[in-house]
């Protein structure tokens, strides 16, 4: 079995690292692995870019207007006639 410090970080661990939430035991691997560090930096860059995007907030009444247009078909009596 491979020693944990030598194992590459999983995608979930890279995401945790980008958010500053990776446990210190796994953080040591990044100091030694250029591949994982590069992937982690790409993940961090993505988080920074996403944080800069404008926030979308629908205007008041949006849900009601959309749901008012949704048509839910009524069940047919096909099963009752059997």
PALUM-274511 format. One line per field, with one value per residue: residue in three letters; chain; x, y, z of N, C-alpha, C, O, CB in turn. Coordinates in steps of 0.05 Angstrom, whole numbers, plus 5000, padded with zeros to 4 digits. Each point is the difference from the previous one (the first is absolute). Glycine has a CB too. Example, Ala and Ser with C-alpha at 12.3 -4.5 7.8 and 13.67 -1.06 7.14 Angstrom:
% residues 2
residu	[ALA,SER]
chaine	[A,A]
n.px	[5264,5031]
n.py	[4886,5044]
n.pz	[5156,4961]
ca.px	[4982,5016]
ca.py	[5024,5024]
ca.pz	[5000,5001]
c.px	[5018,4985]
c.py	[5024,5022]
c.pz	[5000,5014]
o.px	[5021,5010]
o.py	[5000,5022]
o.pz	[5013,5004]
cb.px	[4941,5014]
cb.py	[4977,4965]
cb.pz	[5012,4953]
This chain:
% residues 82
residu	[UNK,UNK,UNK,UNK,UNK,UNK,UNK,UNK,UNK,UNK,UNK,UNK,UNK,UNK,UNK,UNK,UNK,UNK,UNK,UNK,UNK,UNK,UNK,UNK,UNK,UNK,UNK,UNK,UNK,UNK,UNK,UNK,UNK,UNK,UNK,UNK,UNK,UNK,UNK,UNK,UNK,UNK,UNK,UNK,UNK,UNK,UNK,UNK,UNK,UNK,UNK,UNK,UNK,UNK,UNK,UNK,UNK,UNK,UNK,UNK,UNK,UNK,UNK,UNK,UNK,UNK,UNK,UNK,UNK,UNK,UNK,UNK,UNK,UNK,UNK,UNK,UNK,UNK,UNK,UNK,UNK,UNK]
chaine	[A,A,A,A,A,A,A,A,A,A,A,A,A,A,A,A,A,A,A,A,A,A,A,A,A,A,A,A,A,A,A,A,A,A,A,A,A,A,A,A,A,A,A,A,A,A,A,A,A,A,A,A,A,A,A,A,A,A,A,A,A,A,A,A,A,A,A,A,A,A,A,A,A,A,A,A,A,A,A,A,A,A]
n.px	[5017,5029,5026,4937,5054,4989,4936,5010,4971,4954,4990,4995,5059,4991,4951,5033,5045,4959,4981,5065,4981,5064,4992,5051,4995,4995,5041,5048,4979,5012,5062,5005,4966,5033,4945,4975,5021,4968,4946,5003,5005,4947,4968,5017,4979,4942,4995,5015,4955,4954,5013,4988,4937,4971,4982,4963,4963,4954,4985,4973,4977,5051,4961,4949,5021,5014,4946,4964,5025,4989,4954,5002,4979,4950,5032,4977,4954,5058,4988,4934,4998,5030]
n.py	[4976,5045,5014,5025,5025,4969,5019,5044,5034,4955,5043,5004,5023,5046,5022,5004,5035,5043,5009,5008,4930,4973,4972,5040,4942,5029,5050,4956,4994,5061,4991,4956,5023,5047,4967,5029,5058,4998,4984,5048,5044,4980,5006,5060,5017,4979,5035,5054,4991,4991,5055,5032,4976,5058,4967,4975,5038,4969,5063,4984,4944,4956,4960,5026,4998,4939,4982,5032,4958,4943,4978,4960,4968,5002,4943,4990,4982,4965,4979,5003,4956,4952]
n.pz	[5000,4960,5059,5003,4977,4942,4991,4950,5045,4988,4954,5063,5006,4956,5034,5053,4971,4980,5062,5025,5004,4992,5062,5006,4973,4942,5011,4991,4939,4990,5017,4951,4947,4958,4997,5048,4983,4945,5027,5041,4956,4970,5055,5007,4943,5013,5052,4969,4957,5042,5029,4943,4993,5008,5052,4950,5043,4954,5004,5053,4970,4984,5025,4976,4940,5002,5025,4955,4956,5035,4956,5057,4940,5041,5008,4940,5036,4977,5059,4997,4951,5038]
ca.px	[4983,5015,4999,4982,5014,5009,4977,4990,4975,4975,4986,4987,5021,5010,4980,5003,5024,4994,4984,5014,4988,5013,5015,5029,5014,5000,5012,5029,5004,5002,5027,5019,4990,4995,4975,4977,5001,4990,4971,4988,5000,4978,4975,4998,4995,4971,4984,5003,4985,4971,4992,4998,4976,4977,4979,4975,4977,4976,4983,4978,4978,5010,4991,4971,4994,5008,4982,4974,5000,5004,4975,5004,4977,4984,5003,4977,4985,5008,5004,4975,4983,5010]
ca.py	[5024,5025,5017,5022,5024,4997,4999,5025,5009,4995,5025,5012,5011,5024,5020,5008,5017,5026,5015,5003,4982,4974,4993,5004,4975,4998,5025,4995,4989,5022,5012,4981,4991,5023,4994,5007,5029,5013,4995,5015,5028,5003,4999,5025,5021,4997,5011,5029,5011,4996,5020,5027,5001,5014,4983,5000,4998,5006,5020,4991,4988,4984,4972,4999,5003,4975,4978,5006,4990,4971,4984,4972,4985,4984,4972,4990,4980,4975,4979,4995,4984,4972]
ca.pz	[5000,4998,5023,4994,4992,4973,4983,4990,5011,4985,4993,5024,5016,4986,5005,5028,5002,4988,5019,5026,5020,4998,5024,4999,4993,4971,4990,4997,4973,4981,5001,4987,4974,4981,4985,5016,5006,4976,4999,5022,4992,4980,5015,5015,4980,4993,5022,4999,4977,5006,5021,4987,4983,5013,5013,4987,5017,4984,5012,5016,4985,4978,5003,4996,4971,4987,5007,4989,4972,4999,4997,5009,4989,5019,4994,4985,5014,4987,5019,5014,4983,4997]
c.px	[5018,4997,4984,5014,5009,4977,4992,4973,4977,4988,4987,5021,5011,4980,5002,5025,4995,4984,5013,4991,5013,5015,5030,5015,5001,5012,5030,5006,5004,5028,5020,4992,4992,4974,4975,4998,4989,4970,4986,4999,4979,4973,4996,4994,4970,4982,5002,4983,4970,4991,4997,4975,4978,4980,4974,4978,4975,4983,4976,4977,5008,4989,4970,4993,5008,4981,4972,4997,5004,4973,5006,4976,4986,5002,4975,4987,5007,5002,4974,4981,5008,4987]
c.py	[5025,5017,5025,5026,4998,4999,5028,5007,4993,5026,5014,5013,5026,5023,5011,5018,5028,5018,5005,4981,4972,4994,5002,4975,4997,5024,4997,4990,5022,5013,4983,4993,5024,4995,5008,5030,5015,4997,5016,5030,5006,5001,5027,5023,4999,5012,5030,5012,4997,5021,5028,5003,5015,4980,5003,4997,5007,5021,4988,4989,4982,4971,4998,5003,4975,4978,5004,4990,4970,4986,4972,4985,4984,4971,4991,4978,4972,4977,4992,4982,4971,4982]
c.pz	[5000,5025,4993,4990,4971,4980,4990,5013,4982,4991,5024,5018,4988,5005,5028,5004,4989,5018,5027,5021,5000,5027,4996,4991,4970,4987,4995,4972,4980,5000,4985,4971,4982,4985,5016,5006,4976,4997,5021,4993,4979,5014,5015,4980,4992,5022,5001,4978,5005,5020,4988,4983,5015,5010,4985,5021,4984,5015,5014,4981,4977,5002,4995,4970,4985,5006,4990,4971,4998,4999,5008,4989,5021,4991,4984,5017,4989,5021,5015,4984,4998,5020]
o.px	[5020,4977,5002,4989,5004,5004,5000,4985,5003,5008,5000,4994,5006,5008,4998,4999,5009,5001,4989,5003,4990,5014,5010,5021,5020,5010,5012,5021,5016,5009,5021,5017,4980,4986,4983,4979,4985,4986,4978,4980,4988,4983,4978,4983,4988,4981,4979,4987,4985,4977,4986,4993,4997,4996,4992,5000,4997,5000,4993,4994,4983,4989,4992,4982,4985,4990,4985,4978,4997,4982,5017,4977,5012,5001,4978,5011,4985,4991,4998,4983,4986,5005]
o.py	[5000,5002,5011,5014,5021,5003,5019,4983,5001,5021,5024,5022,5019,5023,5024,5020,5019,5024,5012,5005,4982,5017,4994,5002,4989,4999,5013,5006,4997,5010,5010,4988,5013,5019,5013,5011,5019,5019,5012,5013,5022,5016,5011,5018,5021,5014,5013,5020,5018,5010,5017,5022,4998,4979,5023,4982,5023,5002,4977,5013,4989,4990,4981,4986,4992,4987,4981,4996,4989,5006,4986,5005,4989,4994,5008,4990,4981,4978,4978,4986,4984,4976]
o.pz	[5013,5010,4979,4983,4987,4976,5016,5009,4975,5011,5002,5011,5014,5004,5005,5014,5012,4999,5017,5024,5014,5010,4978,4986,4989,4978,4983,4989,4981,4979,4992,4986,5005,4994,4989,5001,5003,4993,4995,5006,5000,4993,5000,5007,4997,4994,5004,5004,4993,4998,5011,4992,5024,4989,4993,5016,4991,5024,4995,4981,4986,4980,4986,4990,4982,4982,4996,4990,4978,5016,4988,5008,5018,4977,5006,5020,5005,4994,5010,5011,4988,5001]
cb.px	[4943,5018,5043,4981,5010,5036,4984,5039,5021,4984,4993,4970,5005,5015,4972,4978,5019,5001,4971,5004,4968,4990,4953,4975,4965,4949,4953,4982,4957,4942,4967,4993,5003,5063,5041,5023,5055,5058,5030,5036,5062,5045,5026,5050,5060,5030,5029,5059,5053,5027,5039,5057,5016,5011,5031,5019,5031,5001,5022,5018,4992,5052,5044,5011,5023,5058,5043,5019,5021,5062,4966,5049,5012,4967,5050,5011,4978,5033,5050,5022,5006,5038]
cb.py	[4975,4996,4973,4967,4986,4973,4939,5009,5037,4936,4956,4943,4935,4949,4954,4937,4939,4954,4969,5042,5042,4987,4975,5033,4990,4973,5013,4984,4963,4999,5009,4994,4944,4989,4949,4943,4975,4973,4942,4953,4980,4961,4939,4965,4976,4945,4945,4976,4970,4941,4956,4980,4959,5061,4981,4999,4989,4951,5055,5021,5051,5038,5011,5033,5057,5027,5012,5043,5055,4999,5044,5008,5008,5044,4984,5020,5052,5049,5038,5058,5057,5040]
cb.pz	[5012,4940,5037,5051,5060,5042,5008,4947,5048,5015,4952,4987,5003,4961,4961,5001,4985,4956,4960,4964,4980,4939,5036,5049,5054,5025,5042,5061,5031,5027,5053,5059,5017,5002,4988,5020,5027,4985,4988,5026,5011,4972,5005,5027,4986,4979,5022,5015,4977,4992,5023,5009,4953,4981,5052,4941,5051,4956,4969,5056,5026,5018,5048,5056,5022,5019,5045,5040,5009,5009,4975,5034,4938,5034,5035,4936,5003,4970,4995,5011,4986,4983]
